[in-house]
Amino acid sequence: MKLLVATSNQGKLRELKQLLAPLHIEVLSLDQLADPPVVEEDGATFEDNAVKKAQTLARFSGLLTLADDSGLCVNVLDGAPGVYSARYAGEQGDDKANNARLLQELQATSLKERKAFFQCCIALARPDGRCTTVEGRVDGLIIDEERGSNGFGYDPLFLVPEYGKTMAELPADIKNRISHRGQALKRLLPLIENIIQTEI
């Protein structure tokens, strides 16, 4: 059984592979496909983007395909960066620039005003177009300087109050359990298992 994870983001791929490990299935990434289509993430919501990516890549590859769209939502910024999280500073996936812009936007606010949450939507699509979505969320605060090296994106700035650590400081097993992506995938695993059993 093969499952395509529709991402070229190595940090995200590493997390998803760890979370999918209990299924003992072959996990493929976009880098292993020949000339996959580039899917423009132009949806208004995380769900819109996740479904579009999953369905497009499932049709192209003929494989069961998982795609997620996720991002950081800061309350005092009216939910920004939201669906623009990966390109908040302009260039797609420039973590340092995105974090710098976020801190600039928040420089006039106190820590207690910096409530934020990571939101994730994961879509699972079959080649025939059938698609299921699940969501996950984790709440926290945005701190003034990056801490930790275990994460990517906004993880070094996202403090999880109950642990007193940023997402990038947490061990992988704890992060995978509490993260927005971990919560969403936990809801999806039974469905993937059912598909595996049905198709064996």
N, C-alpha and C positions, 0 to 999 in steps of 0.2 A: 504494500500500500504506500502510495506516494502522496505527499501533501505539499503544495506550492505555497510558500509564504511570499506575498507580493510586496517585497521591499528590497532595496539595495542598501538600506541603512544598517551598517554592521552592528551597531549597538542594539538596535531594536531586534535584529535577527538573532543575536546572541541570547537576549532575554527570552524571546519566543521559543527558541530551541530548548532552553532549559525547562521552560514551562511545559513543553510538549514531550519531553523525554519519557514520562511514564507510559506513553502510548506505544513506544517502540516502533515508530514508523519512520520512513525515509522522508526527511524534510529538505525540500529544494528551495533555492532562492532565485530571484530574477537573474542574478549573475550566471546561473547555470542554463539559462534559456538562450537560444539563438535569436537575436534581434527582437526582443519582446516589445510590444507597443508601449509608448510613453503615455501614461494616463494623466491628463491635466486635472489637478485637484481643485476644481472650480465650484464645488458644492457650497451651499450655505451652512451646512452642518457637518459634524464629524461623520454621522451616519451616511449622508449623501456621498461623501468622498470614499468611505470604506466600501460601500456597496458598488459604486462605479468601478473601483479598482478590482475588487474581487470578481465581479461578473466579467469584466473585460479580459482579465488574465485567465480566468477559468475557460472562457470560450477559446482563447488563443492557444492555451497549453493542452486542453483536454483533460486537465487534472482538477481534483478537488483543491480549491484555492482559498486561502485565508488572507485577508487584508485588514489592516487596522488604520484608523485615523485617530490621532489623539493630540492633545495639546494642553497648554496651560491657560487657565481663565482666572484673571485677577479681578476681584469684586470692585475695587475702587477705580479700575480702568474700564468699567462697564463690560467685563468679560474678555477684554483683550489680554493677550494676543489671539486667543481662541483658535479658529481654523487657520489663522495665519502664523501660528507658532513657529513653524519651521523656516519661515521666510520673513520674520518680523522686522529684521534689519535690512531686508531687500534681497539678499542672495540666499537661495535655498540651502538650508542645512549648515549655516555658519553659526555654530553654537556660541562662540565668543562674542560675535557681534550682536547676536540676539540677546544674550545676557546683559551686555553693556547697555543696549537700548532700554531693556526692561528696568535696570537700575536707574537710568537717567529719568525715565518716566515716573519713577517712584521716589525720587530724591527728596521731595517735599512732604512725604508721608511718613508717619511713625510705624514701627514694627506692628503694633496692634491693629493698625489700619490696613495692613498688607495681607489680609486673608485671601487665599487663593485655593484653587483645586485643579488637579490633573483630571481630565476627562478622556475616556477611551471608548471608542466603538469598534468592535471587531465584526467583520462580515465573513461568513463562510458560504462560498458559492460553488455549485456544481456546474459542469460544462453545459448542462441544459438550461441554465439560467436560474434555477431555484436557489434562493438565498435566505440565510438566517442571520440576524444580528443580535449581539449582546453588548451590554455596556458596563463600565466600571468607573469608579470615582474615588479619589483620595484627597482629603482636605489638609491644608497646611498654611504656612506663612512664608513670605519672601524675605530673606535676610539680605544684609548689605554687601556681603562678600562671598565668593565661592568657597565651598568647603567639601572636600572629599574627591575621590578619583574613581569610584566604582560605577558611576552613572554616565549619562550623556545628556545633551540638551540643557534643560533648565534644572536638572537634578541637583547640581551643586548649590543652587540658591533656594531650593524648596525644603524648608524645615518641617519635619514631622513632629509636632509638639510632644506626643506621647513617648517618643524615643529621645527627644532632645538632639536629634541628628538630622542632617540633610539626607535626601534620597541617595546622594552619591557617597555618603558615609556608611550607609547601612549594608550589612552583609547581604549577599545575593539571595540567600534563603528567606530572610525577613522581607527584603524588598519585593521579591516575587510573590510573597504571601499577601502583602498589604497594598501593593501598587494598583493603580487603575487598570493597567494591562493584565496584571495577575488576576485581579478580581473578575475581569471580563472573560479571560480565557478559562478560568475555573468553571464559569457558567457554560462555556462552550464544549468543554472536554467530553461530557456525557453524550452530546450529539455526535461528535467525531467518532467516539467509541462505537456508537450504534451504527454509524455508516460503515465503519470498518467491519463489524460483525456481519452486517447485511451483505457486504460485497465479497466476503471471503468464501 
